[in-house]
Amino acid sequence: MDDKKQRIRELEREYLKLSRKEVRLIRKQQNYLIDTSQERKKLNAVMKKIEDELIELKKDLISYPVEIKILQSATTATAIHEVNLIDFKCKKVIKTISIAELNNKIQKFLQEEGKKLEEKGLLPKPTSPIFYINYAKKTLTMNFYYEK
């Protein structure tokens, strides 16, 4: 799972770089009347391969939003967070010493709850991807992948 997620991140970064390059080529053609169609064809072929690989990698993954609320932090060695699996309608308090540990525990919690619901045939449809920070409530909402 971690290798798959890492590969997805790498491909998404590469795709973003290529799409920026494509925009520069289009502007170059519009502003300077230079033909960039051959370069763009090559670029589009590479982007299409990346899209296909991403589709293949993500076919067994479902992205769910997770709300993370800071209950206690920085003053001690451990931080306490309340994790809310929004679509699953369940919460859990997690104590951690690092962001990596928090991510791993959230991923494990999501997999456990997802398996329970999947066995009953009640796996919810995911809401649209979210990344949101609410400073007043000290919450961060971001997406995590559930692997079927």
N, C-alpha and C positions, 0 to 999 in steps of 0.2 A: 504494500500500500504506500509506504513512504517513498519508495523508488518511483512509483507511478506518479505520486503527487509532485515529486521533485522534477520529473520529466515534463509534466504538465506546466509547471512554473517556467521551466527553461524554454519550452516551446512558445508559451504566451509572451515571454520577454522578447524572443527572437521575432515573433510575428509583429509585435509592436514596433520594433526597430525597422523591420521591412516596410510596414505601412507608413512610417514616417519618411522613409527613403522614397516611397512611391509618391507621397505628397510633394516632396521636394522636386522630383522629376516632372510632375504635372505642372507645378509652378514655373519650373525652368522652361518648359515648352510654351506655356502661356505668355510668360513675360519676355522671353528672348527669342521666341519663334524657332526654337531648336527642336528637331524631331527626337523625341525620347521613347518612341513607341517600341523599338526593339528591346531597349533596356527594361521597359515596363512589362513586356511580354515575358522576359526571363524572370523578373521579379514576381510576377503573378503566378508563374509555374511553381516557383519555390513556395510561395504563400499557399497555394492550393495543396501542395504536399503536406505542409504544416497543418492546415485545416483538417485534412483527412486523418492525419495521425492523432490530432487532438480529439476528433470525433471518436476514433477507435479507443483511445485511452479513457475517455469520459463515459463510454456507453454503459458501464456498470456502476458509475458513480452518480449519486444524487446530491446536489448542493442544498444544504439547509442553513437558514440564518440562526445564529446563536448570539444571545445577548449576554455580555459579561459585565458584571457590576463589581466595582471595587468596594469591599466592606472594610478592609483594614490593609494598610500597606506601609512601605518604607521605614516605619519606626522600628520594626523588628526584622528578624531574619526571614520570617515567613510572611507571605501575603495571603489574605483571605478574600476569595472571590465568590460571588453567587453567579452560577451559570444557569441560564434559562434557555432550554431548547424550545424556541417559540412555536414551531409547528407541532411538536410532540406534547406541548403543554405540561412540561415537567421542569423542576428546578433542583439544583444541588449546590451545596456549599463545598468549595474546594480550597484546601490549604496547599500552597506551593512556595518554592524558594526561587523559581526562575520562570521566565516566559516559556521556554521550551517545555518545561515540566507541565505548565498550565495547558499549553496546546495539546500535549500528549494525553493529559487527563480528560480534556474536553473531547478529544477524538475518541478515546476509549468509552466515555460516558455516552456519546452519540451512537457508537457502534452497539453498545449493550442495549440501550433503549430502542434502537432501530430493529435489532434482532427480535426483541420481545414483541414489538408491534407487527413485524413482518410475519412471525409465526402465527399470529392471530389473523393475519390478512388485513391489518388496519394501518399499514404504513401510509402516512399522510402525503398528499401532493405538496411539493415544496413551493413556498412563496418565492417571488422574484428575488434575485440576488441583492443583498443589502450590504452597504458599508456605511455606518453612521456612528458618530461620536456625539454623546450628550454630556457636556461638561457639567451642567447643573446636577444631573442625576448620577454622575460618575459612571456612565455606561458606555460600552463599545458594542456595536452590533456588526458582526461579520459572518461570512459563510464558511462552513466546514463541510467536507465531503463524507457522505455515508456510502460505504461500499456494499453492494448487494451480495 
